[in-house]
Structure formats: C-alpha cells, structure tokens
Amino acid sequence: MEQAGGTPDNVAHMTVFLKEEKLRDSVNKAWLKMFPDEHDRPARHAIKADLRSNNLFQIEVIAVL
C-alpha cells in the first residue's frame, strides 16, 4: 500500500484470519497501536481459520487510495 501512495489512514476494512483464538490479544495490541483514535478506525473482522504452512495469521486489507 505504501508503494501505491497509501497509509493506514486509507484502510477501510481489515479481515484478520487467526490460526488460534489465543492470538487475538496480540493482534488487538497491534491494531490499537496502528489505529489509536477509537472514533476513526476502519471496520474489522477477526476469524479463526485453518491457515497454510506455519502461518499464525493472515490479513486481508481493503483500502481506498
């Protein structure tokens, strides 16, 4: 997104796929750091999923540039 001229301010929606539910707290910490303003955060879904290889999480981002 950075190469296309975007920033986290351009994120409209994120889906986070988690291998294990216990990873949710770690993801939330990063989420709050990236989007500290509770009144200006993109939509988000977190879903437990069977991910390939040893991936612990996968993120899908929709941004408006």
Backbone torsions as a table, in degrees:
resi	resn	phi	psi	omega
1	MET	NA	-37.2	179.2
2	GLU	-60.6	-40.5	179.7
3	GLN	-64.8	-25.1	178.8
4	ALA	-89.7	2.4	178.8
5	GLY	91.8	12.8	-178.3
6	GLY	-97.5	165.1	176.5
7	THR	-136.6	174.6	175.3
8	PRO	-56.0	-23.6	177.7
9	ASP	-64.2	-19.1	-179.6
10	ASN	-88.0	-8.0	-177.6
11	VAL	-72.0	126.2	178.7
12	ALA	-101.0	-33.0	-177.7
13	HIS	-156.7	142.7	174.8
14	MET	-131.1	138.4	169.7
15	THR	-116.2	127.0	-179.6
16	VAL	-111.7	120.4	177.7
17	PHE	-98.9	120.8	-175.9
18	LEU	-109.1	134.2	176.6
19	LYS	-69.4	-37.4	-179.5
20	GLU	-134.3	141.5	-178.7
21	GLU	-59.4	-31.4	-177.4
22	LYS	-64.7	-13.4	178.7
23	LEU	-79.0	-10.5	-176.2
24	ARG	-56.8	-41.1	-179.5
25	ASP	-62.9	-41.6	178.3
26	SER	-64.0	-41.2	178.6
27	VAL	-65.5	-41.6	179.8
28	ASN	-62.2	-38.2	178.0
29	LYS	-61.8	-45.5	178.4
30	ALA	-65.5	-38.2	179.1
31	TRP	-60.7	-47.7	-179.1
32	LEU	-67.0	-33.1	177.3
33	LYS	-68.9	-40.9	-178.4
34	MET	-75.7	-33.7	-178.1
35	PHE	-128.1	74.1	-173.8
36	PRO	-70.5	-25.0	-177.4
37	ASP	-82.7	106.6	-176.3
38	GLU	-63.1	-15.8	179.5
39	HIS	-95.9	-0.5	-177.3
40	ASP	-141.9	58.8	178.5
41	ARG	-116.4	148.7	175.8
42	PRO	-72.6	165.1	174.8
43	ALA	-67.2	154.0	-177.8
44	ARG	-152.2	144.6	171.7
45	HIS	-130.4	142.1	173.6
46	ALA	-122.5	127.9	-173.9
47	ILE	-132.0	134.5	173.2
48	LYS	-75.6	131.5	-176.0
49	ALA	-144.8	153.6	174.9
50	ASP	-85.2	101.0	-175.4
51	LEU	-93.4	153.2	179.4
52	ARG	-70.9	157.8	175.7
53	SER	53.2	-140.2	-180.0
54	ASN	-103.2	20.6	179.7
55	ASN	-64.5	133.0	178.2
56	LEU	-91.1	-27.5	177.7
57	PHE	-154.3	161.4	175.8
58	GLN	-140.9	142.0	-177.5
59	ILE	-123.6	133.7	173.5
60	GLU	-112.2	127.2	-176.7
61	VAL	-119.9	134.8	170.7
62	ILE	-114.5	122.7	-177.9
63	ALA	-128.2	150.3	176.5
64	VAL	-109.9	113.8	-178.2
65	LEU	-108.4	NA	NA
